[in-house]
C-alpha cells in the first residue's frame, strides 16, 4: 500500500511540475495548449479512473475528445 501511495504522490508532483492544475469540479488535472498561432485551443487532461488507472485525454474546450491513452508509468 505504501508503494501505491508513493507513486501517487510522485505522479501528482510531476503533473504540477509540467503545468497541470487540479480541477476540483471535474476531479482531473489539466493544462491548456494553443495551436495554429493561438487560433485553436486544446485541453490536455490527466484523470484517474475508478479502477486506479491513469489516462490522458486530449480534448477541445467544448469537450470533444480526440485522443485518449493510458499513462500508467509516465506523463509527457
C-alpha positions in Angstrom: 0.0 0.0 0.0 2.8 2.4 0.8 4.3 1.9 -2.8 1.0 2.8 -4.4 0.8 6.0 -2.2 4.3 7.0 -3.1 3.6 6.5 -6.8 0.5 8.6 -6.5 2.4 11.5 -4.7 5.2 11.3 -7.3 2.7 11.4 -10.3 0.8 14.4 -8.8 4.1 16.3 -8.2 5.1 15.5 -11.8 1.8 16.8 -13.1 2.2 20.1 -11.2 5.8 20.5 -12.5 4.6 20.1 -16.0 2.0 22.9 -15.7 -1.1 20.8 -14.9 -3.6 22.2 -12.4 -6.2 20.2 -10.4 -9.8 20.9 -11.4 -11.8 20.1 -8.3 -15.1 20.4 -10.1 -14.2 17.7 -12.7 -11.7 15.8 -10.5 -8.9 15.8 -13.0 -5.6 17.5 -13.8 -5.5 19.7 -16.9 -3.4 22.1 -18.9 -4.3 24.1 -22.0 -2.4 24.4 -25.2 -2.8 26.7 -28.2 -2.0 25.8 -31.8 -2.1 27.4 -35.2 -0.7 30.7 -33.9 -3.2 30.8 -31.0 -6.2 30.2 -33.1 -7.1 26.8 -31.6 -7.1 25.7 -28.0 -6.5 22.1 -26.8 -7.1 20.9 -23.2 -4.9 18.1 -22.0 -6.5 16.1 -19.1 -5.0 13.5 -16.8 -7.6 11.6 -14.9 -7.6 8.7 -12.5 -10.3 6.1 -13.3 -12.3 4.3 -10.7 -10.1 1.2 -11.1 -7.0 3.3 -10.2 -5.5 3.6 -13.7 -4.4 7.0 -15.1 -5.4 8.2 -18.6 -4.5 11.2 -20.7 -7.2 12.8 -22.8 -6.8 15.5 -25.5 -10.0 17.5 -26.0 -11.4 20.7 -27.4 -12.7 23.3 -25.0 -16.2 22.1 -25.9 -15.4 18.6 -24.6 -14.8 16.7 -27.8 -12.2 14.0 -27.0 -9.9 13.3 -30.0 -7.2 11.3 -28.3 -7.0 9.0 -25.2 -4.2 6.8 -23.8 -3.2 5.1 -20.6 -0.3 6.9 -18.9 0.5 4.5 -16.1 4.2 5.0 -15.6 4.7 8.4 -17.0 3.5 11.8 -18.2 5.0 13.6 -21.2 
